[in-house]
Amino acid sequence: MISVRDAYTSWATSYDHDRNSTRDLDQQVTIQLLGPQRAEQLLELGCGTGKNTQFLATIGTHVHALDLTEAMLARAQAKVSASNVTFALADLTQPWPCPNQTYDLIVANLVLEHIADLEFIFAEVRRCLKPGGRFFLCELHPAKQYQGLQAYFTRDEAEVRVPAYLHHLTDYLDAAATNALRLRQLREWWPTDDRACPPRLLSLLFEG
Ligand SMILES: C[S@@+](CC[C@H](N)C(=O)[O-])C[C@H]1O[C@@H](n2cnc3c(N)ncnc32)[C@H](O)[C@@H]1O
């Protein structure tokens, strides 16, 4: 099976241009929900090609953006010229290169499906978040995961499925509760108005 890093190294060349309604919906949701928020120090987990980083730079005084894949990060660095953004290569499954209690807002979009151990992620959020800080995530909805959907792209006419792990709603809520993060908002999102379909995205906002 292809690794997450190799998959995104290959996907980096077309990630921004492929037809991808999940990516586009995530961007709309993030702007809608975080638009009114402000943060002194903002940490972005799994920034990818910087799709959301450009927007986050408008609500954060300083944005620190992390990603596992050099090729994705290189695209982000080429795209995002805002002087208040710094990028770093980091594997979120290992202790993060961040001091304790630094960030007012930590943001994760479409990245946690690639990480098996949610508990570790929430423990690192807890460590890096200032008291009273917020953690926002927007991920593929578990209902879509139950149907077999996961991040994928096409290369040489073959579908490449990026390794993914199933996270139930209770997995997110339990990991948050264990780390003393309180749920402030839960929303479900559809790419069209067809609510007969399962929702595509789940967004959660927690407070430390
Ligand atoms: C679907 S992309 C999402 C990128 C961006 N957040 C967005 O919404 O467009 C997933 C990103 O997560 C990154 N990623 C996956 N596993 C990771 C890990 N263990 N540590 C850091 N980044 C990771 C990948 O390299 C990729 O750039």
The ligand as a Gaussian input file, in Angstrom:
#p B3LYP/6-31G(d) Opt

LIG

0 1
 C       -6.308000      16.456000       1.932000
 S       -4.814000      17.322000       2.304000
 C       -5.527000      18.715000       3.116000
 C       -4.639000      19.916000       3.020000
 C       -5.283000      21.208000       3.538000
 N       -5.528000      21.170000       4.951000
 C       -6.562000      21.459000       2.791000
 O       -7.633000      21.486000       3.432000
 O       -6.496000      21.616000       1.578000
 C       -4.115000      16.417000       3.668000
 C       -2.756000      16.939000       4.091000
 O       -2.435000      16.325000       5.334000
 C       -1.047000      16.054000       5.343000
 N       -0.787000      14.984000       6.313000
 C       -1.223000      13.713000       6.293000
 N       -0.736000      13.038000       7.340000
 C        0.034000      13.910000       8.051000
 C        0.826000      13.805000       9.222000
 N        0.961000      12.642000       9.893000
 N        1.489000      14.902000       9.652000
 C        1.376000      16.086000       8.979000
 N        0.642000      16.246000       7.866000
 C       -0.018000      15.166000       7.393000
 C       -0.735000      15.639000       3.908000
 O        0.645000      15.767000       3.607000
 C       -1.620000      16.593000       3.117000
 O       -0.935000      17.761000       2.763000

